[in-house]
């Protein structure tokens, strides 16, 4: 049985005028990435793959450097593109995207399209690798869609609960991916934050974390 750890990036800040792929971590996000490094070292990860977006690369790089691993950029692991225009009510868009998987702005991806793209990229990474334990650094939206694709129990409420950063686990037996719903990386409680989808700002630090 192989283990794949899906790593959601650390805290970042949404700025409408900034290209999504270039959004950096906040100062708190950089601290989270450093703390995450220590938590990941205990998992025996042998290989690291990442969305090419800056926030994902910057989240996983401290761990990769400490573990002596190369970060492999995989375009298909990128975040979903809702639209190139500014979205003023993310909460409404986020909710609709989960209730209607075919909803999309004219210049964006639907949930179904993003889900299939993320699933295909993840499958390709895993089946091309010989590592027993891998890390995939990606984004909350597409991680949630991936988990819903492989397990119908993964619902909207689960997607809303994914933190910055977060680590979820799937297993692979050579035939199918399975969500390990019982897995929890306890160390995250000390520094992970939750995000208000309306503003993309941290609003509910986990116990022991500081507000920004």
KEKE-3310 file (N, C-alpha, C; in steps of 0.2 Angstrom, whole numbers, plus 5000, padded with zeros to 4 digits):
npx = (5004:5003:5006:5000:5002:4992:4995:4990:4993:5001:4996:4990:4986:4972:4973:4965:4971:4982:4991:4985:4994:5006:5004:5010:5015:5009:5017:5014:5011:5023:5030:5021:5025:5038:5035:5027:5036:5043:5033:5030:5042:5041:5034:5040:5042:5046:5046:5043:5030:5023:5010:5014:5011:5016:5013:5011:5023:5032:5027:5030:5044:5053:5052:5056:5069:5075:5073:5081:5076:5070:5059:5046:5038:5021:5010:4997:4992:4988:4979:4961:4954:4943:4939:4946:4942:4939:4931:4918:4910:4915:4911:4898:4900:4909:4900:4890:4898:4900:4888:4883:4891:4894:4893:4901:4911:4912:4926:4932:4935:4924:4918:4918:4927:4939:4941:4942:4954:4963:4962:4967:4981:4986:4984:4993:5005:5007:5006:5018:5028:5040:5040:5036:5030:5023:5022:5011:5009:4997:4981:4967:4954:4955:4961:4950:4941:4947:4947:4933:4930:4936:4930:4913:4909:4916:4912:4904:4905:4917:4926:4926:4932:4945:4961:4974:4991:4986:4986:4981:4977:4978:4977:4985:4983:4987:4977:4967:4963:4961:4953:4959:4950:4951:4964:4974:4985:4991:5000:4997:4987:4993:4997:4990:4978:4961:4951:4941:4930:4925:4934:4946:4955:4963:4953:4950:4960:4968:4969:4981:4987:4991:4982:4981)
npy = (4994:5011:5028:5044:5060:5074:5090:5105:5122:5135:5150:5163:5178:5185:5195:5205:5211:5204:5191:5175:5164:5169:5173:5177:5169:5174:5183:5176:5164:5160:5157:5146:5137:5134:5127:5117:5109:5102:5094:5086:5079:5067:5058:5050:5053:5051:5057:5072:5082:5096:5109:5122:5135:5149:5149:5136:5130:5137:5133:5120:5119:5122:5110:5100:5104:5102:5088:5084:5082:5084:5096:5093:5101:5101:5104:5101:5100:5112:5127:5128:5138:5150:5162:5175:5188:5199:5192:5196:5191:5178:5168:5165:5160:5150:5141:5138:5132:5120:5115:5114:5105:5108:5122:5136:5151:5160:5161:5152:5136:5123:5114:5101:5099:5104:5095:5082:5085:5087:5075:5066:5071:5068:5054:5051:5056:5047:5034:5034:5034:5026:5028:5024:5033:5048:5066:5078:5094:5106:5114:5120:5120:5111:5100:5096:5093:5082:5073:5071:5065:5053:5047:5047:5051:5062:5078:5095:5101:5095:5100:5114:5114:5112:5117:5131:5128:5112:5094:5080:5063:5050:5033:5021:5006:5000:4999:5008:5024:5029:5038:5042:5044:5044:5049:5061:5074:5079:5089:5100:5107:5117:5128:5129:5139:5144:5149:5163:5161:5172:5183:5178:5178:5173:5169:5161:5155:5139:5131:5138:5145:5161:5176:5185)
npz = (5000:4995:5001:4999:5002:5002:5001:5006:5002:5013:5022:5012:5003:4995:4981:4970:4959:4957:4948:4949:4949:4955:4968:4984:4999:5015:5029:5040:5033:5028:5040:5044:5034:5038:5050:5046:5039:5049:5053:5042:5040:5048:5041:5032:5018:5001:4989:4980:4973:4965:4962:4950:4955:4964:4979:4982:4979:4987:5000:5001:4998:5009:5017:5007:5004:5017:5018:5007:4995:4978:4971:4960:4947:4942:4930:4929:4943:4947:4953:4952:4939:4941:4934:4924:4928:4942:4957:4966:4976:4983:4992:4988:4975:4977:4984:4975:4965:4971:4972:4959:4947:4934:4933:4927:4924:4908:4904:4912:4922:4925:4940:4937:4926:4932:4942:4935:4928:4939:4945:4934:4933:4946:4946:4936:4941:4952:4946:4938:4947:4958:4971:4988:4997:4994:4992:4988:4983:4983:4980:4990:4983:4972:4978:4987:4977:4970:4981:4982:4970:4971:4982:4988:5000:5003:5006:5003:5015:5020:5011:5014:5026:5025:5029:5030:5032:5026:5028:5020:5017:5005:4999:4989:4980:4969:4960:4963:4970:4987:4999:5015:5027:5041:5044:5052:5054:5068:5072:5065:5071:5079:5072:5059:5049:5046:5032:5027:5014:5007:5008:5007:5018:5033:5047:5057:5068:5071:5087:5097:5087:5080:5076:5061)
capx = (5000:5007:5003:5000:5000:4990:4997:4987:4997:5000:4992:4991:4981:4969:4973:4962:4975:4988:4990:4984:5000:5011:5002:5015:5013:5010:5022:5012:5011:5030:5031:5018:5029:5043:5032:5025:5042:5045:5028:5031:5048:5040:5030:5044:5040:5052:5046:5038:5027:5019:5008:5019:5010:5021:5011:5012:5031:5035:5025:5033:5051:5057:5053:5060:5076:5077:5073:5085:5072:5068:5052:5044:5032:5017:5005:4990:4991:4987:4972:4956:4953:4936:4938:4951:4940:4938:4925:4917:4907:4918:4907:4892:4903:4911:4894:4887:4903:4900:4881:4882:4898:4894:4894:4908:4911:4914:4933:4934:4934:4919:4921:4919:4933:4945:4941:4945:4961:4967:4963:4972:4987:4988:4985:4999:5011:5007:5008:5024:5033:5041:5041:5031:5026:5024:5019:5008:5008:4992:4977:4961:4949:4956:4962:4943:4937:4950:4944:4926:4930:4938:4925:4907:4908:4919:4906:4905:4907:4924:4930:4926:4936:4953:4965:4980:4991:4983:4988:4976:4980:4975:4981:4985:4984:4989:4971:4962:4965:4956:4953:4960:4946:4953:4970:4975:4991:4989:5004:4994:4983:4996:4998:4986:4972:4955:4950:4935:4930:4923:4939:4952:4959:4962:4948:4949:4966:4967:4971:4988:4989:4990:4978:4984)
capy = (5000:5017:5033:5050:5066:5080:5096:5112:5127:5139:5156:5168:5183:5186:5202:5204:5214:5200:5185:5170:5160:5173:5175:5174:5167:5180:5182:5170:5158:5158:5153:5140:5132:5131:5123:5111:5105:5098:5089:5081:5075:5061:5054:5046:5055:5050:5061:5078:5085:5102:5114:5127:5141:5151:5148:5129:5129:5140:5130:5113:5119:5121:5103:5097:5106:5098:5081:5082:5080:5089:5098:5092:5105:5097:5109:5098:5101:5120:5128:5129:5145:5152:5167:5180:5194:5199:5189:5200:5186:5171:5163:5163:5157:5143:5137:5136:5128:5113:5112:5113:5104:5110:5129:5139:5157:5159:5160:5148:5129:5120:5109:5094:5100:5105:5088:5077:5087:5086:5067:5064:5073:5065:5048:5051:5056:5041:5028:5035:5035:5020:5029:5021:5038:5054:5072:5082:5101:5109:5120:5118:5118:5105:5094:5094:5090:5076:5068:5070:5061:5046:5045:5051:5053:5069:5083:5102:5103:5093:5105:5120:5113:5111:5123:5133:5123:5106:5088:5075:5057:5045:5027:5018:4999:4998:4999:5013:5029:5029:5043:5040:5049:5044:5052:5068:5076:5082:5095:5106:5111:5122:5133:5130:5143:5143:5155:5165:5161:5179:5188:5174:5180:5169:5171:5156:5151:5133:5132:5140:5149:5168:5179:5190)
capz = (5000:4995:5004:4996:5006:4999:5005:5004:5004:5018:5021:5007:5003:4989:4979:4963:4954:4956:4945:4954:4950:4958:4974:4988:5006:5020:5034:5044:5029:5028:5047:5044:5030:5042:5055:5042:5037:5054:5054:5036:5041:5052:5037:5027:5011:4997:4983:4981:4967:4967:4958:4949:4958:4969:4985:4984:4979:4993:5006:5001:4997:5016:5018:5002:5005:5023:5017:5002:4989:4972:4970:4953:4946:4938:4928:4931:4950:4948:4956:4947:4936:4940:4929:4925:4931:4949:4959:4972:4981:4983:4996:4983:4969:4980:4986:4968:4961:4974:4971:4952:4945:4927:4933:4925:4920:4901:4904:4918:4923:4930:4945:4934:4922:4936:4945:4930:4927:4945:4945:4929:4935:4952:4944:4932:4946:4956:4943:4935:4952:4962:4978:4992:5000:4990:4994:4982:4986:4979:4982:4993:4979:4968:4983:4988:4971:4969:4986:4981:4964:4973:4988:4988:5007:5004:5004:5003:5022:5021:5007:5018:5033:5024:5032:5027:5027:5028:5025:5019:5015:5001:4998:4982:4980:4962:4956:4965:4975:4992:5004:5022:5031:5048:5045:5054:5056:5074:5073:5062:5076:5083:5067:5053:5050:5042:5028:5025:5006:5005:5008:5007:5024:5039:5052:5063:5069:5075:5094:5098:5081:5081:5071:5057)
cpx = (5004:5003:5005:4998:4998:4991:4994:4992:4996:4997:4994:4986:4979:4970:4971:4967:4981:4987:4990:4991:5006:5010:5007:5012:5013:5015:5020:5012:5019:5032:5027:5022:5034:5041:5030:5031:5044:5039:5028:5037:5047:5036:5033:5043:5047:5052:5041:5036:5023:5016:5013:5017:5014:5019:5012:5020:5034:5033:5029:5041:5055:5058:5057:5067:5079:5078:5078:5082:5071:5061:5050:5038:5028:5011:4998:4988:4989:4980:4967:4955:4946:4935:4944:4949:4939:4931:4924:4913:4909:4914:4901:4895:4905:4906:4891:4891:4902:4893:4879:4889:4899:4894:4901:4906:4913:4921:4936:4933:4928:4922:4922:4926:4939:4946:4944:4952:4965:4968:4968:4979:4990:4989:4992:5006:5012:5010:5015:5030:5034:5041:5035:5027:5028:5020:5017:5006:5003:4987:4970:4956:4950:4958:4955:4940:4940:4947:4937:4926:4932:4933:4919:4906:4911:4914:4909:4908:4915:4928:4931:4931:4943:4956:4971:4986:4987:4987:4983:4980:4976:4980:4980:4987:4986:4983:4967:4965:4959:4958:4954:4957:4948:4960:4970:4982:4991:4994:5001:4990:4986:4997:4994:4980:4967:4954:4943:4934:4928:4929:4946:4957:4958:4958:4947:4955:4964:4970:4979:4990:4988:4986:4983:4979)
cpy = (5006:5023:5040:5055:5072:5086:5102:5117:5131:5145:5160:5173:5185:5194:5202:5206:5209:5193:5179:5165:5163:5175:5172:5172:5174:5178:5176:5163:5155:5154:5146:5135:5129:5126:5116:5106:5100:5092:5084:5077:5068:5056:5050:5047:5055:5054:5067:5081:5091:5106:5119:5134:5143:5149:5141:5127:5131:5137:5123:5113:5118:5113:5099:5098:5102:5091:5079:5080:5086:5090:5097:5096:5101:5102:5107:5099:5108:5121:5129:5137:5146:5157:5172:5187:5194:5196:5193:5196:5179:5166:5160:5158:5150:5138:5134:5131:5120:5110:5111:5112:5106:5118:5131:5146:5156:5158:5155:5140:5128:5116:5103:5094:5100:5098:5083:5079:5086:5078:5064:5065:5069:5057:5047:5051:5050:5035:5028:5034:5028:5022:5026:5027:5045:5060:5076:5089:5105:5114:5117:5116:5112:5099:5092:5090:5083:5071:5066:5065:5054:5043:5050:5053:5060:5074:5090:5104:5101:5098:5111:5120:5112:5118:5125:5133:5117:5100:5082:5069:5052:5039:5025:5011:4996:4998:5005:5018:5029:5035:5040:5045:5049:5047:5059:5069:5081:5089:5101:5110:5117:5128:5134:5135:5141:5149:5156:5165:5168:5184:5184:5176:5175:5172:5167:5152:5145:5135:5133:5144:5156:5171:5184:5195)
cpz = (5000:4998:5000:5000:5002:5003:5003:5007:5010:5017:5016:5007:4996:4987:4972:4958:4952:4953:4950:4955:4954:4965:4979:4995:5010:5024:5038:5040:5029:5035:5047:5039:5033:5047:5051:5040:5043:5055:5048:5037:5044:5047:5032:5020:5007:4991:4984:4974:4969:4961:4956:4952:4964:4976:4987:4984:4985:5000:5006:5001:5004:5018:5013:5003:5011:5022:5011:4996:4984:4972:4962:4952:4941:4937:4930:4938:4952:4951:4950:4945:4936:4935:4930:4928:4939:4951:4966:4978:4981:4986:4991:4978:4971:4981:4979:4965:4964:4973:4963:4949:4938:4927:4931:4922:4913:4900:4909:4917:4927:4935:4942:4930:4927:4940:4941:4929:4933:4946:4941:4931:4941:4950:4940:4936:4949:4952:4939:4941:4955:4969:4982:4995:4996:4994:4988:4985:4981:4982:4985:4989:4975:4972:4985:4983:4969:4974:4985:4975:4966:4979:4989:4995:5008:5001:5004:5010:5023:5017:5011:5024:5031:5026:5028:5033:5030:5025:5025:5016:5010:5000:4991:4982:4974:4957:4957:4970:4980:4997:5011:5026:5038:5049:5047:5056:5062:5075:5070:5066:5079:5078:5061:5055:5045:5038:5027:5017:5003:5004:5007:5012:5030:5044:5058:5064:5073:5082:5094:5092:5083:5075:5067:5054)
residu = (UNK:UNK:UNK:UNK:UNK:UNK:UNK:UNK:UNK:UNK:UNK:UNK:UNK:UNK:UNK:UNK:UNK:UNK:UNK:UNK:UNK:UNK:UNK:UNK:UNK:UNK:UNK:UNK:UNK:UNK:UNK:UNK:UNK:UNK:UNK:UNK:UNK:UNK:UNK:UNK:UNK:UNK:UNK:UNK:UNK:UNK:UNK:UNK:UNK:UNK:UNK:UNK:UNK:UNK:UNK:UNK:UNK:UNK:UNK:UNK:UNK:UNK:UNK:UNK:UNK:UNK:UNK:UNK:UNK:UNK:UNK:UNK:UNK:UNK:UNK:UNK:UNK:UNK:UNK:UNK:UNK:UNK:UNK:UNK:UNK:UNK:UNK:UNK:UNK:UNK:UNK:UNK:UNK:UNK:UNK:UNK:UNK:UNK:UNK:UNK:UNK:UNK:UNK:UNK:UNK:UNK:UNK:UNK:UNK:UNK:UNK:UNK:UNK:UNK:UNK:UNK:UNK:UNK:UNK:UNK:UNK:UNK:UNK:UNK:UNK:UNK:UNK:UNK:UNK:UNK:UNK:UNK:UNK:UNK:UNK:UNK:UNK:UNK:UNK:UNK:UNK:UNK:UNK:UNK:UNK:UNK:UNK:UNK:UNK:UNK:UNK:UNK:UNK:UNK:UNK:UNK:UNK:UNK:UNK:UNK:UNK:UNK:UNK:UNK:UNK:UNK:UNK:UNK:UNK:UNK:UNK:UNK:UNK:UNK:UNK:UNK:UNK:UNK:UNK:UNK:UNK:UNK:UNK:UNK:UNK:UNK:UNK:UNK:UNK:UNK:UNK:UNK:UNK:UNK:UNK:UNK:UNK:UNK:UNK:UNK:UNK:UNK:UNK:UNK:UNK:UNK:UNK:UNK:UNK:UNK:UNK:UNK)
# end
